Amino acid sequence: MLALALSGCAGTAPAEARTPAPSASSSAPSSGSSSAAPSSPAVRAVAVEVAGGRVTGDTGRVVVAAGERVALTVTSDVADELHLHGYDLTADLAPGTPATVEFTADLPGVFEAELHGSGTVLLSLQVG
């Protein structure tokens, strides 16, 4: 069964969601043997652009598997704040500069990502 999240601006995020993940490095295989730990799981990239009030890119409903790592990147032509409801993640947006929130999609349900200042809905993230 799928649970729907309320689209209000209140809520708390799991501690892990607030901790940025390390950036992934080159995906080229290394030569020679190594005793390093296995590489981290792939990150699902979700990208949205806002220009002139129009939202393009990964809009609508974006479905991700529970436990999947997600990197939501938003580029806007105006200053605002990205807010992912349910996970209560935010990022400040400066005009023309991409901002990313990276997290593990470990809360099942449907969550809106919006521009907090203007109230513009960017997408609905469906986890499960």
PyRosetta script that sets phi, psi and omega in degrees:
from pyrosetta import init, pose_from_sequence

init()
pose = pose_from_sequence("MLALALSGCAGTAPAEARTPAPSASSSAPSSGSSSAAPSSPAVRAVAVEVAGGRVTGDTGRVVVAAGERVALTVTSDVADELHLHGYDLTADLAPGTPATVEFTADLPGVFEAELHGSGTVLLSLQVG")
pose.set_psi(1, 144.5)
pose.set_omega(1, -176.4)
pose.set_phi(2, -103.4)
pose.set_psi(2, 127.7)
pose.set_omega(2, 178.6)
pose.set_phi(3, -97.9)
pose.set_psi(3, 140.5)
pose.set_omega(3, 178.4)
pose.set_phi(4, -100.9)
pose.set_psi(4, 136.0)
pose.set_omega(4, 177.7)
pose.set_phi(5, -88.4)
pose.set_psi(5, 144.3)
pose.set_omega(5, 174.4)
pose.set_phi(6, -71.0)
pose.set_psi(6, 147.1)
pose.set_omega(6, -175.9)
pose.set_phi(7, -93.7)
pose.set_psi(7, 20.2)
pose.set_omega(7, 175.5)
pose.set_phi(8, -70.8)
pose.set_psi(8, 168.3)
pose.set_omega(8, -175.9)
pose.set_phi(9, -93.6)
pose.set_psi(9, 5.5)
pose.set_omega(9, 179.5)
pose.set_phi(10, -95.9)
pose.set_psi(10, 156.9)
pose.set_omega(10, 176.7)
pose.set_phi(11, 148.5)
pose.set_psi(11, 171.4)
pose.set_omega(11, 177.8)
pose.set_phi(12, -126.3)
pose.set_psi(12, 151.9)
pose.set_omega(12, 179.4)
pose.set_phi(13, -107.3)
pose.set_psi(13, 148.6)
pose.set_omega(13, 173.7)
pose.set_phi(14, -60.3)
pose.set_psi(14, 150.5)
pose.set_omega(14, -178.3)
pose.set_phi(15, -56.1)
pose.set_psi(15, -38.9)
pose.set_omega(15, -178.8)
pose.set_phi(16, -63.4)
pose.set_psi(16, -35.2)
pose.set_omega(16, -177.8)
pose.set_phi(17, -65.9)
pose.set_psi(17, -26.2)
pose.set_omega(17, -178.9)
pose.set_phi(18, -84.9)
pose.set_psi(18, -10.8)
pose.set_omega(18, -177.6)
pose.set_phi(19, -95.1)
pose.set_psi(19, 117.3)
pose.set_omega(19, -179.8)
pose.set_phi(20, -65.5)
pose.set_psi(20, 142.2)
pose.set_omega(20, 178.3)
pose.set_phi(21, -85.4)
pose.set_psi(21, 152.0)
pose.set_omega(21, 177.1)
pose.set_phi(22, -64.5)
pose.set_psi(22, 148.9)
pose.set_omega(22, 178.9)
pose.set_phi(23, -70.5)
pose.set_psi(23, 145.5)
pose.set_omega(23, 177.3)
pose.set_phi(24, -79.0)
pose.set_psi(24, 145.3)
pose.set_omega(24, 177.9)
pose.set_phi(25, -99.2)
pose.set_psi(25, -170.8)
pose.set_omega(25, -178.1)
pose.set_phi(26, -51.1)
pose.set_psi(26, 143.2)
pose.set_omega(26, -179.2)
pose.set_phi(27, -90.8)
pose.set_psi(27, 5.0)
pose.set_omega(27, 179.3)
pose.set_phi(28, -69.8)
pose.set_psi(28, 135.9)
pose.set_omega(28, -179.8)
pose.set_phi(29, -67.2)
pose.set_psi(29, 149.4)
pose.set_omega(29, 178.5)
pose.set_phi(30, -90.1)
pose.set_psi(30, 154.8)
pose.set_omega(30, 179.2)
pose.set_phi(31, -93.9)
pose.set_psi(31, 152.4)
pose.set_omega(31, -179.9)
pose.set_phi(32, 84.2)
pose.set_psi(32, 174.8)
pose.set_omega(32, -179.4)
pose.set_phi(33, -93.1)
pose.set_psi(33, 156.4)
pose.set_omega(33, -178.5)
pose.set_phi(34, -145.9)
pose.set_psi(34, 145.8)
pose.set_omega(34, 177.2)
pose.set_phi(35, -102.7)
pose.set_psi(35, 17.3)
pose.set_omega(35, -179.6)
pose.set_phi(36, -68.1)
pose.set_psi(36, 157.9)
pose.set_omega(36, 178.0)
pose.set_phi(37, -64.1)
pose.set_psi(37, 155.5)
pose.set_omega(37, 178.6)
pose.set_phi(38, -59.3)
pose.set_psi(38, 152.8)
pose.set_omega(38, -178.2)
pose.set_phi(39, -67.5)
pose.set_psi(39, 155.6)
pose.set_omega(39, -179.5)
pose.set_phi(40, -70.6)
pose.set_psi(40, 157.8)
pose.set_omega(40, -178.7)
pose.set_phi(41, -63.6)
pose.set_psi(41, 158.3)
pose.set_omega(41, 179.6)
pose.set_phi(42, -63.0)
pose.set_psi(42, 153.4)
pose.set_omega(42, 179.1)
pose.set_phi(43, -108.3)
pose.set_psi(43, 130.5)
pose.set_omega(43, 177.9)
pose.set_phi(44, -80.9)
pose.set_psi(44, 115.6)
pose.set_omega(44, -179.8)
pose.set_phi(45, -87.1)
pose.set_psi(45, 128.2)
pose.set_omega(45, 176.1)
pose.set_phi(46, -125.5)
pose.set_psi(46, 121.9)
pose.set_omega(46, -175.0)
pose.set_phi(47, -126.2)
pose.set_psi(47, 136.2)
pose.set_omega(47, -179.9)
pose.set_phi(48, -133.9)
pose.set_psi(48, 143.4)
pose.set_omega(48, 175.6)
pose.set_phi(49, -126.9)
pose.set_psi(49, 138.4)
pose.set_omega(49, 178.2)
pose.set_phi(50, -120.2)
pose.set_psi(50, 121.8)
pose.set_omega(50, 178.5)
pose.set_phi(51, -144.4)
pose.set_psi(51, 129.7)
pose.set_omega(51, 179.7)
pose.set_phi(52, 59.0)
pose.set_psi(52, 29.6)
pose.set_omega(52, -179.9)
pose.set_phi(53, 82.0)
pose.set_psi(53, -2.4)
pose.set_omega(53, 179.7)
pose.set_phi(54, -100.0)
pose.set_psi(54, 138.0)
pose.set_omega(54, -179.4)
pose.set_phi(55, -105.5)
pose.set_psi(55, 127.4)
pose.set_omega(55, 178.5)
pose.set_phi(56, -131.7)
pose.set_psi(56, 165.5)
pose.set_omega(56, 179.4)
pose.set_phi(57, 106.5)
pose.set_psi(57, -138.7)
pose.set_omega(57, -178.5)
pose.set_phi(58, -81.0)
pose.set_psi(58, 76.9)
pose.set_omega(58, -177.9)
pose.set_phi(59, -103.7)
pose.set_psi(59, -178.0)
pose.set_omega(59, -178.7)
pose.set_phi(60, 76.1)
pose.set_psi(60, -143.2)
pose.set_omega(60, 179.4)
pose.set_phi(61, -97.9)
pose.set_psi(61, 123.1)
pose.set_omega(61, 178.1)
pose.set_phi(62, -108.3)
pose.set_psi(62, 119.4)
pose.set_omega(62, -176.9)
pose.set_phi(63, -97.9)
pose.set_psi(63, 129.1)
pose.set_omega(63, 175.6)
pose.set_phi(64, -131.1)
pose.set_psi(64, 153.4)
pose.set_omega(64, 179.1)
pose.set_phi(65, -77.4)
pose.set_psi(65, 147.9)
pose.set_omega(65, 175.0)
pose.set_phi(66, -60.7)
pose.set_psi(66, 133.9)
pose.set_omega(66, -179.7)
pose.set_phi(67, 89.5)
pose.set_psi(67, -6.9)
pose.set_omega(67, -179.3)
pose.set_phi(68, -74.8)
pose.set_psi(68, 142.0)
pose.set_omega(68, 173.3)
pose.set_phi(69, -79.5)
pose.set_psi(69, 135.9)
pose.set_omega(69, -177.6)
pose.set_phi(70, -129.1)
pose.set_psi(70, 136.1)
pose.set_omega(70, 172.2)
pose.set_phi(71, -118.3)
pose.set_psi(71, 106.9)
pose.set_omega(71, 179.1)
pose.set_phi(72, -96.4)
pose.set_psi(72, 115.5)
pose.set_omega(72, -178.3)
pose.set_phi(73, -114.3)
pose.set_psi(73, 129.5)
pose.set_omega(73, 179.9)
pose.set_phi(74, -125.4)
pose.set_psi(74, 133.2)
pose.set_omega(74, 173.2)
pose.set_phi(75, -119.5)
pose.set_psi(75, 127.4)
pose.set_omega(75, -178.0)
pose.set_phi(76, -126.7)
pose.set_psi(76, 151.8)
pose.set_omega(76, 177.1)
pose.set_phi(77, -88.4)
pose.set_psi(77, -0.7)
pose.set_omega(77, 176.4)
pose.set_phi(78, -134.0)
pose.set_psi(78, 154.5)
pose.set_omega(78, 176.5)
pose.set_phi(79, -68.2)
pose.set_psi(79, 137.8)
pose.set_omega(79, 178.6)
pose.set_phi(80, -167.2)
pose.set_psi(80, -167.1)
pose.set_omega(80, 177.2)
pose.set_phi(81, -132.6)
pose.set_psi(81, 126.6)
pose.set_omega(81, 172.8)
pose.set_phi(82, -76.8)
pose.set_psi(82, 134.5)
pose.set_omega(82, 176.9)
pose.set_phi(83, -135.7)
pose.set_psi(83, 123.6)
pose.set_omega(83, 174.9)
pose.set_phi(84, -102.4)
pose.set_psi(84, 106.3)
pose.set_omega(84, -178.6)
pose.set_phi(85, -63.2)
pose.set_psi(85, 156.0)
pose.set_omega(85, 179.9)
pose.set_phi(86, 83.0)
pose.set_psi(86, -50.8)
pose.set_omega(86, 176.0)
pose.set_phi(87, -87.0)
pose.set_psi(87, -16.0)
pose.set_omega(87, 179.7)
pose.set_phi(88, 52.6)
pose.set_psi(88, 44.7)
pose.set_omega(88, 176.8)
pose.set_phi(89, -99.3)
pose.set_psi(89, 141.4)
pose.set_omega(89, 179.3)
pose.set_phi(90, -134.2)
pose.set_psi(90, 158.5)
pose.set_omega(90, 172.9)
pose.set_phi(91, -150.9)
pose.set_psi(91, 135.7)
pose.set_omega(91, 176.1)
pose.set_phi(92, -74.9)
pose.set_psi(92, 137.4)
pose.set_omega(92, 179.1)
pose.set_phi(93, -110.5)
pose.set_psi(93, 124.8)
pose.set_omega(93, 172.6)
pose.set_phi(94, -104.7)
pose.set_psi(94, 143.1)
pose.set_omega(94, -177.1)
pose.set_phi(95, -52.2)
pose.set_psi(95, 126.6)
pose.set_omega(95, 175.9)
pose.set_phi(96, 77.3)
pose.set_psi(96, -1.5)
pose.set_omega(96, -178.0)
pose.set_phi(97, -109.9)
pose.set_psi(97, 118.5)
pose.set_omega(97, 179.3)
pose.set_phi(98, -62.9)
pose.set_psi(98, 141.4)
pose.set_omega(98, 174.8)
pose.set_phi(99, -125.4)
pose.set_psi(99, 138.9)
pose.set_omega(99, -175.3)
pose.set_phi(100, -127.5)
pose.set_psi(100, 137.3)
pose.set_omega(100, 166.5)
pose.set_phi(101, -114.4)
pose.set_psi(101, 130.4)
pose.set_omega(101, 179.8)
pose.set_phi(102, -119.7)
pose.set_psi(102, 134.3)
pose.set_omega(102, -174.1)
pose.set_phi(103, -158.8)
pose.set_psi(103, 166.9)
pose.set_omega(103, 172.9)
pose.set_phi(104, -95.5)
pose.set_psi(104, 125.5)
pose.set_omega(104, -179.0)
pose.set_phi(105, -77.8)
pose.set_psi(105, 81.1)
pose.set_omega(105, -174.8)
pose.set_phi(106, -112.7)
pose.set_psi(106, 6.5)
pose.set_omega(106, 173.8)
pose.set_phi(107, -109.5)
pose.set_psi(107, 113.5)
pose.set_omega(107, -179.4)
pose.set_phi(108, -71.0)
pose.set_psi(108, 146.0)
pose.set_omega(108, 177.5)
pose.set_phi(109, 140.8)
pose.set_psi(109, -166.5)
pose.set_omega(109, 178.5)
pose.set_phi(110, -122.0)
pose.set_psi(110, 126.9)
pose.set_omega(110, -172.9)
pose.set_phi(111, -130.1)
pose.set_psi(111, 132.6)
pose.set_omega(111, 178.1)
pose.set_phi(112, -83.1)
pose.set_psi(112, 141.0)
pose.set_omega(112, 167.1)
pose.set_phi(113, -107.7)
pose.set_psi(113, 130.9)
pose.set_omega(113, -176.9)
pose.set_phi(114, -141.6)
pose.set_psi(114, 164.1)
pose.set_omega(114, 167.2)
pose.set_phi(115, -85.0)
pose.set_psi(115, 115.7)
pose.set_omega(115, -170.5)
pose.set_phi(116, -65.2)
pose.set_psi(116, -42.0)
pose.set_omega(116, -177.6)
pose.set_phi(117, -67.0)
pose.set_psi(117, -47.6)
pose.set_omega(117, -176.8)
pose.set_phi(118, -89.2)
pose.set_psi(118, -17.1)
pose.set_omega(118, -177.7)
pose.set_phi(119, 78.0)
pose.set_psi(119, 9.7)
pose.set_omega(119, 179.7)
pose.set_phi(120, -70.3)
pose.set_psi(120, 121.6)
pose.set_omega(120, 177.6)
pose.set_phi(121, -80.2)
pose.set_psi(121, 128.0)
pose.set_omega(121, -178.7)
pose.set_phi(122, -92.7)
pose.set_psi(122, -44.3)
pose.set_omega(122, -178.4)
pose.set_phi(123, -167.4)
pose.set_psi(123, 168.4)
pose.set_omega(123, 170.7)
pose.set_phi(124, -115.1)
pose.set_psi(124, 125.0)
pose.set_omega(124, 179.5)
pose.set_phi(125, -95.8)
pose.set_psi(125, 117.9)
pose.set_omega(125, 178.4)
pose.set_phi(126, -102.4)
pose.set_psi(126, 116.7)
pose.set_omega(126, -178.4)
pose.set_phi(127, -108.2)
pose.set_psi(127, 125.8)
pose.set_omega(127, 176.9)
pose.set_phi(128, 143.4)
pose.dump_pdb("model.pdb")
